[in-house]
């Protein structure tokens, strides 16, 4: 992986990703500065195209993309020419398919989270680190590098932290006292600070406290919304609500003739008065498990990701699409007793109290989508069978799991024996098996890494990260355009 060295100018210090450190004559400074700003502008345009394609699909008459790959591909074709593979492996542009790990001395990491274009971690002392895309200090305030290729300390937040969560373009964390802090993009109020952005690209200058002074015990960040659970089990959500993903019902009403304006910039309680043990935020939907082991989901159900067959699917564009969502929690069908649920892109998964894995969603007529992420060969869309499922289906293999996490094109879990496994698509090596063969699998495949402390975390952009029992982080898969995974051994302290 190419590091981001500095170009030292007489009057300006710049970072360019594809050159070795050089000295420029004074008369070259202005030209170099202009070129660097131009490159950053192009990179920002590419990123904005990606955001608009995903965030503003609610106003389109077309059905939203099944996954962000198509939107990324067009923009990245241009970006790759100008950014010269800043975060690619030295051997070529092929995606990394074998996990690589930070590796300096004894492991000292305690948690890892991965978002669309970033990865963050906590060390044993509760100090936060992040790496990946850093437009204008969105990820790490005060660092001017567009891409952070090494775990970089996040300042401005009171350590020690007890939890950290990376979302689409924002991050959140819980301090030791349970207060929440968020930073990054705030287009839809997903930072919960009481303010929303008025234009694409507006960001918080650093971690800011979430409004309301609530004390939380857990937090989860999605593509454009965030949810957290208090010590008493009350769930609160904030951010985008175009699909009812906040679950607040009448507490955050939405005019579906103009759903982009449906936001809540401060935490609002999830309707129903349920007592939650855990909540998981996906792209446009949210799921949770109550204290009595009942699983609920709310938000977008275009592909059956809510797990309730009474909620319509494939409703087309707004305002008609309002029929395909629920803005209050609905119970998952089947009567299963869950201890954990995980919300992803277009599907969800959960673990029963006995440790069995079930998944649902990805109901589509698109023959190009095989629903491997559900882990069940009966719902792959063969000529004689359905594609996807509106109710939970068992993951094949009969394994017993202790933890589960899902992204857009994959699902991962930790077996009771401490082995990390993944299933779903493998076109970017996101299964972590050392290659792209097989290209997809419904059967959980063992990841080529040491014993894991928790389930690997798959993301929207197909990179995956996991924490080992020895306090190290391994990452793999993805195209790594934004340096969100690590391709050379690096330490969390940089």
TAVENRA-V181573 format. One record per residue. D_LAST is the distance of its C-alpha to the last C-alpha in whole Angstrom. Layout:
BEGIN
d_last
D_LAST
D_LAST
END
This chain:
BEGIN
d_last
14
15
12
13
14
16
20
21
25
27
27
24
21
20
17
19
17
20
20
19
19
22
25
27
31
32
34
31
29
31
31
28
27
29
28
24
26
28
26
24
27
28
25
26
29
28
26
29
31
29
29
33
34
33
33
37
38
40
43
43
46
44
43
39
37
36
33
31
31
34
32
29
31
33
30
28
30
30
27
26
28
27
23
24
21
18
16
19
19
20
23
24
24
25
23
21
23
22
19
15
13
9
11
9
12
14
13
13
13
16
17
16
18
18
20
22
19
16
14
13
13
13
12
15
16
16
13
12
9
11
10
13
16
16
20
20
17
19
16
14
16
16
14
16
14
17
14
10
9
6
6
6
9
12
15
18
19
20
18
19
19
21
21
19
20
20
23
24
23
22
20
21
21
23
23
24
28
28
27
26
24
23
21
22
25
28
31
32
32
29
27
30
30
34
33
33
32
35
34
31
28
28
25
24
22
20
21
24
27
29
32
35
33
33
32
30
29
27
26
26
25
27
28
29
30
29
31
30
32
34
34
38
37
38
36
35
34
33
32
34
38
39
40
40
37
37
40
41
45
47
44
43
45
45
47
47
48
45
42
40
41
40
37
37
34
35
35
38
39
40
43
46
45
43
41
38
35
33
32
30
30
30
31
34
35
34
35
36
37
40
40
43
42
43
40
41
39
40
39
40
42
42
41
42
39
41
43
46
49
51
48
49
47
47
48
47
46
47
49
50
47
47
49
46
44
44
43
44
43
45
45
44
47
48
48
45
43
39
37
34
34
31
32
31
32
35
36
35
35
36
36
39
40
41
37
39
37
39
38
40
40
39
43
44
47
44
45
41
40
40
39
37
34
37
37
41
43
46
45
43
46
48
52
53
50
48
45
43
44
45
45
43
43
42
39
40
40
41
38
37
33
32
29
29
27
28
27
30
30
29
30
28
29
28
31
33
32
28
28
26
28
29
32
33
32
30
30
26
26
25
27
24
27
26
28
30
33
34
34
35
36
37
37
33
32
29
26
24
22
22
24
22
22
23
25
22
22
23
23
26
24
24
21
20
18
18
17
19
21
18
15
14
13
15
16
19
22
22
22
19
20
17
14
15
14
12
14
12
10
7
5
5
4
0
END
